[in-house]
Amino acid sequence: MRYLAFLFFPLALSAQTLSGVVDIHAHADPDSNVRPRSIDALDLAKLAQARGMRAVVFKNHNEPTTSLAYLVRKAVPGIEVFGGIVLNRPVGGVNPVAVERMTTMKGGWGRVVWMPTNDAENQVRFEKANRAFVPVASNGQLRPEVKEVLALIAKHKLTLATGHSAPEESLLIIREARRLGIEQIVVTHAMSLSVNMSVPQMQEAAKLGAYVEFAYNVLIGSDPAHTIPEYAAAIRAVGPDHSILSSDLGQAGNPLHPDGLAAFFKALREQGFTEADLDRMAKKNPAALLGLP
């Protein structure tokens, strides 16, 4: 029944604009066939632009999206499009060379570096899977290659995302990032089941200068990780000034990104968040994360 409702969902929200909204976490085709997507990057950019959105960041667990962002920008004027790199096994894991090469791509639209996600040690252990993983820390210390990547992020003024790291690993990464002068940091979907940051840990990340991402995808599906009241309580504890709202959508069967965001904002309004709160979390904070004025 949940998925049947989504078939009609866009019709109810099609008149709603999302003027100025920035989605820092959007999945789209082309992607691996093992992860069916609901829309391709070109059509998503057109849809987001039509709904008034300011910017979209394309994320792919398997390959960099910098070239994709360059091409989509040429085809869809009127919206900022960014890409990045996720440090999973297909790019060599936490690979400084891959990050450095991304910064040389024409256009310079590779903005975000995600620590490992699907191949993170924390993710693999959460799944109780028997497969290779990409570690970011050993014996409570960041690995040398992680520090090298963080130095590159600082050098090129990129945006750091913690990926699917464990909460303790994320805090290690954030502390080192701040020591190196990195200003644009986000804790990736902190309340997802695999990351599972506690509210005190989210508050600590915020005090260190990171934004905490609250993604709509965590609230939907056949077995949602959290309810909207739980999300609202966590956002209030962290504070809108330190929070970012994103979609993390693109999965087949889920709403399209703008519709998911519109539903997310509506649910938060019903929890008592003001338009100023939503503007801060969905427009100003993600824009600042990407270095947009």
Secondary structure by P-SEA (a helix, b strand, c coil): caaaaaaaccccccccccccccccccccccccccccccccaaaaaaaaaaacccbbbbbbccccaaaaaaaaaaacccbbbbbbbbbccccccccaaaaaaaaacccccccbbbccccccaaaaaaacccbbbbbccccccccaaaaaaaaaaaaabbbbbbccccaaaaaaaaaaaaaacccbbbccccccccccccaaaaaaaaaabbbbbbbccccccccccccaaaaaaaaaaaccccbbbbccccccccccaaaaaaaaaaaaaaacccaaaaaaaccaaaaaaaccc
